[in-house]
Amino acid sequence: DFRTSYLNLANTIGRLAPEASYIGLTATASINVLKDIQTEFRVPDENVRTPLEFTREELSFHVIDDKGRKGYSVQTLVKGMESKWNADGGSKAGIIFTPTVNGNKGCFELAGTLSASLKMDVHFYSGSVPKGFRLQGAAFDDYKKNVQTDFKENKYKLLVATKAFGMGVNKGNIAYTIHFGIPGSMEALYQEAGRAGRDKKLFKEVPADCYVLLT
């Protein structure tokens, strides 16, 4: 249910490169996904290797009861994170994950609010165009590419995004993630929060912070 074309991958490889050997690697495949992969690629159990534990010591998880004041809580939290990680002119980054694109829990509105209230350069990223956004079609695709590139090149510190952002992004200096609401699953939480702390050397002494704002 993630991306239908992936289900054809085994057939495609078998058709175009029947003699090829291949290895599949993933960090957070659920049991159901793993079984899908085994079935489609006809991988026997003895060819599957999984780690003994999934703990990432460079991450610290926190759940905050925001008492229904999500906007205030996230502003306070971002101030605290900037003070903790960038007080001495540092360049650590953060990502806020929102459940929607539009509305008061959407990445578009929240990015604008944080930009104005915190006097920060905050950008948003979403798979679909927000209502009322000035760019459409190919121009919006270019906007998304620029947002990703500038974020990875440390041209700004804070990104507000839907789950459309993050798959495969390897930016080593992300020091904190904030979920602006409950993620869709534990797998989603681990996948999205796991964007933080990628450069383990940077977070060996003090782990990166992963927050969930709970109402």
C-alpha positions in Angstrom: 0.0 0.0 0.0 3.0 2.3 0.0 4.0 2.4 -3.7 2.4 -0.2 -6.0 5.3 -0.3 -8.5 7.5 -1.7 -5.8 5.4 -4.9 -5.9 6.6 -5.3 -9.6 10.3 -5.0 -8.7 11.0 -8.7 -8.5 9.4 -9.3 -11.9 11.3 -6.4 -13.4 14.7 -7.6 -12.1 13.9 -11.1 -13.2 13.0 -9.9 -16.7 15.8 -7.4 -17.3 18.6 -8.9 -15.2 17.9 -12.6 -14.6 21.5 -13.5 -13.6 21.8 -10.6 -11.1 22.5 -11.1 -7.4 20.9 -8.5 -5.1 20.6 -7.6 -1.5 17.7 -5.7 0.1 18.4 -3.3 3.0 16.0 -1.4 5.2 16.1 0.1 8.7 12.5 -0.2 9.8 10.6 -2.8 7.9 7.6 -4.1 9.8 6.9 -7.9 10.0 4.2 -7.5 7.3 6.5 -5.6 4.9 9.2 -8.1 5.5 6.9 -11.0 4.6 5.8 -9.1 1.5 9.4 -8.8 0.4 10.1 -12.4 1.1 7.1 -13.5 -0.9 7.7 -11.3 -3.9 11.4 -12.0 -4.1 11.1 -15.7 -3.0 13.7 -15.1 -0.2 14.0 -18.1 2.1 14.1 -17.4 5.9 17.7 -18.4 6.2 18.7 -15.5 3.9 17.1 -12.9 6.2 19.3 -11.1 8.8 17.9 -8.7 11.3 19.6 -6.8 14.1 19.3 -8.1 17.7 17.9 -4.8 18.8 16.7 -1.5 17.2 17.8 0.9 20.0 19.5 4.1 18.7 21.4 5.4 21.6 22.0 8.7 19.8 18.2 9.5 20.1 16.2 10.6 23.2 12.4 10.3 23.0 10.0 12.6 24.9 6.2 12.9 25.0 4.7 16.2 26.1 1.1 16.8 27.1 0.5 20.1 25.4 -2.9 20.5 27.2 -4.5 21.5 23.9 -2.2 24.4 23.4 -0.2 23.0 20.5 0.8 26.3 18.9 2.2 27.7 22.1 3.9 24.4 23.0 5.7 24.1 19.7 6.9 27.7 19.8 8.3 27.2 23.3 9.9 23.9 22.3 11.6 25.3 19.3 13.0 28.2 21.4 14.3 25.6 23.8 15.9 23.5 21.1 17.5 26.5 19.4 18.9 27.6 22.8 20.2 24.1 23.6 21.7 23.3 20.2 22.5 26.6 18.5 23.2 29.0 21.4 26.8 29.5 20.4 26.2 30.0 16.7 25.8 26.4 15.9 24.2 25.0 12.8 22.1 22.1 14.1 18.8 21.6 12.3 15.3 20.5 13.2 12.2 19.0 11.5 8.6 19.4 12.7 6.3 16.7 11.3 2.6 17.7 10.9 -0.3 15.4 10.1 -1.7 17.5 7.3 -0.8 20.1 4.6 -3.6 22.5 5.3 -5.4 23.8 8.4 -4.2 24.7 11.8 -2.3 21.4 12.1 -0.8 21.8 8.6 2.8 22.4 7.7 2.0 25.4 5.5 0.3 27.4 8.2 2.6 26.4 11.0 5.8 27.3 9.0 4.4 30.8 8.4 3.4 31.2 12.1 6.8 30.1 13.3 8.6 32.3 10.8 6.7 35.3 12.1 6.7 34.6 15.8 10.2 33.3 16.2 11.9 35.6 13.6 13.4 32.5 12.0 13.8 31.3 8.4 11.3 28.4 8.4 10.3 26.5 5.3 7.6 23.9 4.6 7.6 20.7 2.5 4.5 18.8 1.4 3.7 16.3 -1.3 0.6 18.3 -2.5 0.2 22.0 -3.1 -1.3 23.9 0.0 -4.5 25.8 -0.6 -3.7 29.4 -1.5 0.0 28.8 -2.2 1.2 30.9 -5.1 3.1 28.2 -7.0 1.4 25.4 -8.9 2.5 22.4 -11.1 6.1 22.4 -12.3 6.9 25.6 -10.3 5.8 23.8 -7.0 8.0 20.8 -7.9 10.9 23.2 -8.3 10.1 24.8 -5.0 10.2 21.4 -3.3 13.6 20.5 -4.9 15.0 23.9 -3.7 13.7 23.4 -0.2 15.3 19.9 0.1 18.6 21.1 -1.4 18.8 24.3 0.8 18.0 22.3 3.9 20.7 19.7 3.2 23.2 22.5 2.5 22.3 24.2 5.9 20.9 27.4 4.4 18.1 27.3 7.0 17.7 25.4 10.3 14.0 24.5 10.6 11.7 22.6 8.2 8.0 21.9 8.8 6.9 18.9 6.7 4.3 16.2 6.2 5.4 12.6 6.1 6.1 13.2 2.4 9.5 14.4 3.5 12.1 12.2 5.0 12.3 8.9 3.2 16.0 8.3 2.5 17.1 11.8 3.7 20.5 11.5 5.3 21.3 14.9 6.9 23.7 14.3 9.7 23.2 17.4 11.8 19.5 17.2 12.6 19.4 17.6 16.4 15.7 17.5 17.0 12.4 16.3 15.5 8.9 17.3 16.8 5.7 15.5 15.9 2.9 18.1 15.9 0.4 15.4 16.8 0.4 11.6 17.0 2.1 9.8 14.1 0.1 7.2 12.2 2.0 4.2 13.8 4.9 3.3 15.9 6.7 2.5 12.7 6.0 6.0 11.3 7.3 7.6 14.6 10.5 5.6 14.4 11.0 6.3 10.7 10.3 10.0 10.9 12.0 10.7 14.3 14.9 8.7 13.0 15.8 11.6 10.7 17.6 13.0 13.7 21.0 11.9 15.0 22.2 10.5 11.7 25.8 11.6 12.3 26.4 9.6 15.5 29.7 11.4 16.2 27.8 14.7 16.7 25.4 13.1 19.2 27.7 10.7 21.1 27.8 12.8 24.3 24.3 14.4 24.1 21.6 12.5 22.1 19.4 14.2 19.7 15.8 15.0 20.9 12.7 13.5 19.4 9.4 15.0 20.7 5.8 14.1 20.3 3.2 16.8 21.3 0.2 14.9 22.7 -3.3 16.3 23.4 
